[in-house]
């Protein structure tokens, strides 16, 4: 493996159990096709990713045929994939169907990627929580890999995004999450989905990266729900460097 680990993040696909069914009037299967085509056949970027992180809200309302279809599709990709649930997913089905897709800690050269499930205690509106066993797992992994740079991955955003409706459905116990994380200087960044927007923030010295959806975009800094029809489907590339630095970009695709 080279000194740089290249990660792709794809999030909030909102695929339907029936692939012919639209999501908010759009063909999200076609959107994902365009994302994967761009990822593996880019015009200007020759290196494929080392792995793909799928960060929740993959199958809208968690239909079993949707997960089976996605699992079969991921098995055909030339690089490994790993997934975590979002508030629209069925976590039990993902665990049952996913096999190696459900791995929680990934060792990548000088880096360790820790994947968390933030879907505990749903409020029925979109919020989620890291259960105590998830917080314990995070702390245990950070203790175990004290000599590695760490990237922490979850679905729900752990910081606000200046949006009335979205800030009400962020990670419900964000304070508990940060209480754990701030004890570990090797935690370089947090990556999430959920907001259907691109954000690159600093939260008390930790970089927080939020990634637009492969499905639809939500308008930024809006107190009421609004789609942003001007934004195209997207994914994120993260270059994890051996010195702990992260180079990242969001790529939008035509569909």
C-alpha positions as CSV (number, residue, x, y, z in Angstrom):
1,X,0.0,0.0,0.0
2,X,1.3,3.5,-0.9
3,X,1.9,6.2,1.7
4,X,-1.5,7.7,0.9
5,X,-4.7,5.7,1.4
6,X,-7.5,6.9,-1.0
7,X,-11.0,6.5,0.4
8,X,-14.3,7.2,-1.4
9,X,-17.4,8.0,0.6
10,X,-20.8,7.5,-0.8
11,X,-23.8,8.4,1.3
12,X,-27.6,8.9,1.5
13,X,-28.4,6.9,-1.7
14,X,-32.0,6.5,-0.6
15,X,-32.4,3.5,-3.0
16,X,-35.8,2.0,-3.1
17,X,-36.8,-1.6,-2.5
18,X,-38.2,-1.5,-6.1
19,X,-35.5,-0.1,-8.4
20,X,-38.2,1.4,-10.6
21,X,-39.6,3.6,-7.8
22,X,-38.5,7.2,-7.7
23,X,-37.3,9.1,-4.6
24,X,-38.6,12.7,-4.5
25,X,-39.4,12.4,-8.2
26,X,-35.8,11.4,-9.1
27,X,-34.2,8.2,-10.3
28,X,-31.7,7.6,-7.5
29,X,-30.6,4.3,-9.1
30,X,-29.4,6.3,-12.1
31,X,-27.7,8.8,-9.8
32,X,-25.8,6.0,-8.1
33,X,-24.8,4.6,-11.5
34,X,-23.4,8.0,-12.4
35,X,-21.5,8.2,-9.2
36,X,-19.9,4.8,-9.6
37,X,-19.1,5.5,-13.3
38,X,-17.3,8.7,-12.3
39,X,-15.5,7.0,-9.4
40,X,-14.0,4.2,-11.5
41,X,-13.8,5.9,-14.9
42,X,-12.9,9.5,-14.1
43,X,-11.8,12.0,-16.7
44,X,-8.9,13.3,-14.8
45,X,-8.1,11.0,-11.8
46,X,-6.4,7.8,-12.7
47,X,-6.1,6.0,-9.4
48,X,-9.1,4.0,-8.1
49,X,-9.9,4.2,-4.4
50,X,-8.6,1.6,-2.0
51,X,-12.0,1.2,-0.5
52,X,-15.5,2.8,-0.3
53,X,-17.4,3.8,2.8
54,X,-21.2,3.8,2.5
55,X,-22.4,6.0,5.3
56,X,-26.0,5.4,5.8
57,X,-29.5,6.0,4.4
58,X,-28.7,3.5,1.7
59,X,-32.1,1.8,1.2
60,X,-35.0,4.2,1.9
61,X,-37.2,2.5,4.6
62,X,-34.9,-0.5,4.6
63,X,-36.5,-2.9,2.0
64,X,-34.8,-6.3,1.9
65,X,-34.7,-6.6,-1.9
66,X,-32.9,-3.2,-1.9
67,X,-30.2,-4.4,0.4
68,X,-29.7,-7.7,-1.5
69,X,-29.5,-5.8,-4.8
70,X,-26.9,-3.3,-3.3
71,X,-24.9,-6.1,-1.7
72,X,-24.7,-7.9,-5.0
73,X,-23.6,-4.7,-6.7
74,X,-20.9,-4.0,-4.2
75,X,-19.5,-7.5,-4.6
76,X,-18.9,-6.8,-8.2
77,X,-16.8,-3.6,-7.6
78,X,-13.0,-3.9,-7.8
79,X,-12.4,-2.6,-4.3
80,X,-13.9,-3.5,-0.9
81,X,-16.9,-1.7,0.5
82,X,-18.0,-1.2,4.1
83,X,-21.4,0.2,5.2
84,X,-23.1,1.7,8.3
85,X,-26.8,2.4,8.8
86,X,-28.6,5.7,8.8
87,X,-32.0,6.6,10.2
88,X,-33.8,5.4,7.1
89,X,-32.1,2.0,7.1
90,X,-33.0,-1.3,8.7
91,X,-29.9,-2.1,10.8
92,X,-30.8,-5.7,11.5
93,X,-31.2,-6.4,7.8
94,X,-27.9,-4.8,7.1
95,X,-26.2,-7.0,9.7
96,X,-27.9,-10.1,8.4
97,X,-27.1,-9.5,4.7
98,X,-23.9,-7.6,4.8
99,X,-21.2,-10.0,5.9
100,X,-17.8,-8.3,5.6
101,X,-19.6,-5.1,4.7
102,X,-20.3,-4.7,8.4
103,X,-16.7,-4.6,9.6
104,X,-16.3,-1.9,12.2
105,X,-12.6,-1.1,12.3
106,X,-10.4,-0.9,9.2
107,X,-6.6,-0.8,9.4
108,X,-5.2,1.2,6.5
109,X,-1.4,1.8,6.7
110,X,-0.8,4.5,9.3
111,X,-4.5,5.0,9.7
112,X,-7.4,3.3,11.4
113,X,-11.0,3.9,10.3
114,X,-13.6,3.4,13.1
115,X,-17.2,3.0,11.9
116,X,-20.1,3.7,14.3
117,X,-23.9,3.1,14.3
118,X,-25.7,6.3,15.3
119,X,-29.2,5.0,14.8
120,X,-30.1,4.1,18.5
121,X,-33.1,5.8,20.1
122,X,-34.6,7.2,16.9
123,X,-37.1,10.0,17.5
124,X,-39.2,9.3,14.4
125,X,-38.1,12.5,12.7
126,X,-34.6,11.7,11.7
127,X,-32.4,12.1,14.7
128,X,-30.3,9.2,16.1
129,X,-28.0,8.4,19.1
130,X,-24.8,6.6,19.7
131,X,-25.7,3.9,22.2
132,X,-23.5,3.5,25.2
133,X,-21.9,0.4,23.7
134,X,-21.0,2.4,20.6
135,X,-19.3,5.1,22.7
136,X,-17.5,2.3,24.6
137,X,-16.4,0.8,21.4
138,X,-15.1,4.1,20.1
139,X,-13.1,4.6,23.3
140,X,-11.7,1.1,23.3
141,X,-10.6,1.4,19.7
142,X,-9.0,4.8,20.2
143,X,-7.1,3.3,23.2
144,X,-6.0,0.2,21.2
145,X,-4.8,2.3,18.2
146,X,-3.1,5.1,20.1
147,X,-0.1,4.9,17.6
148,X,-2.3,5.4,14.5
149,X,-4.1,8.3,12.9
150,X,-7.8,7.8,13.3
151,X,-10.8,8.6,11.1
152,X,-14.2,8.3,12.8
153,X,-17.2,7.6,10.6
154,X,-20.9,7.8,11.5
155,X,-24.2,8.8,9.7
156,X,-25.5,11.6,11.8
157,X,-23.8,15.0,12.0
158,X,-22.3,15.7,15.4
159,X,-22.2,19.5,14.9
160,X,-24.9,22.0,13.8
161,X,-25.2,23.2,10.2
162,X,-27.1,26.5,10.7
163,X,-30.4,24.9,9.6
164,X,-33.4,25.0,11.9
165,X,-34.9,21.7,10.7
166,X,-31.6,19.8,10.3
167,X,-30.1,21.0,13.6
168,X,-33.1,19.4,15.3
169,X,-32.3,16.0,13.9
170,X,-28.5,15.8,14.3
171,X,-26.7,13.4,16.6
172,X,-28.8,13.6,19.7
173,X,-25.9,12.9,22.2
174,X,-23.2,14.8,20.3
175,X,-21.9,16.1,23.7
176,X,-21.1,12.5,24.8
177,X,-19.5,11.7,21.5
178,X,-17.2,14.8,21.7
179,X,-16.4,14.0,25.4
180,X,-14.9,10.7,24.3
181,X,-13.2,12.0,21.2
182,X,-11.5,15.0,22.7
183,X,-9.3,12.8,24.9
184,X,-7.5,11.4,21.9
185,X,-5.3,13.6,19.8
186,X,-4.9,10.9,17.1
187,X,-8.5,11.4,16.1
188,X,-7.9,13.6,13.1
189,X,-11.3,13.9,11.5
190,X,-15.0,12.8,11.7
191,X,-16.8,12.0,8.5
192,X,-20.6,11.7,8.2
193,X,-23.6,12.0,5.8
194,X,-27.2,12.8,6.8
195,X,-27.3,16.5,5.9
196,X,-27.1,16.0,2.1
197,X,-24.6,18.9,1.9
198,X,-20.9,19.6,1.7
199,X,-19.3,20.9,4.9
200,X,-15.7,21.1,6.0
201,X,-15.6,22.4,9.6
202,X,-13.3,22.6,12.6
203,X,-14.8,21.6,15.9
204,X,-12.4,22.3,18.8
205,X,-9.4,21.1,16.7
206,X,-11.1,18.1,15.0
207,X,-12.0,18.3,11.3
208,X,-15.6,17.5,10.6
209,X,-16.4,16.5,7.0
210,X,-20.0,16.2,5.8
211,X,-20.7,14.8,2.4
212,X,-23.5,15.5,-0.2
213,X,-25.8,12.7,-1.1
214,X,-25.8,10.5,-4.2
215,X,-29.6,11.0,-4.3
216,X,-30.7,14.6,-3.8
217,X,-29.3,17.8,-2.2
218,X,-30.8,19.8,0.6
219,X,-30.5,23.6,0.6
220,X,-28.0,24.9,3.1
221,X,-28.8,27.1,6.0
222,X,-32.6,26.8,5.6
223,X,-34.9,26.7,8.6
224,X,-37.5,24.8,6.5
225,X,-36.9,21.7,4.4
226,X,-35.9,22.6,0.8
227,X,-34.3,20.7,-2.0
228,X,-31.4,22.3,-3.9
229,X,-32.2,21.4,-7.5
230,X,-29.1,23.1,-8.7
231,X,-26.7,20.7,-7.1
232,X,-25.8,17.4,-8.7
233,X,-25.3,14.0,-7.1
234,X,-21.9,13.7,-5.4
235,X,-19.3,11.7,-3.5
236,X,-16.2,12.5,-1.5
237,X,-12.6,11.4,-2.0
238,X,-10.3,11.4,1.0
239,X,-6.5,11.0,0.7
240,X,-5.3,9.9,4.1
241,X,-1.6,10.7,4.3
242,X,0.9,8.9,6.5
243,X,1.7,12.1,8.3
244,X,-1.9,12.5,9.5
245,X,-2.9,15.1,7.0
246,X,-6.1,14.7,4.9
247,X,-6.6,16.0,1.4
248,X,-10.3,15.8,0.4
249,X,-12.6,16.9,-2.4
250,X,-16.2,16.5,-3.3
251,X,-17.0,15.4,-6.8
252,X,-20.3,16.1,-8.4
253,X,-21.5,14.1,-11.4
254,X,-23.8,14.5,-14.4
255,X,-26.7,12.2,-14.7
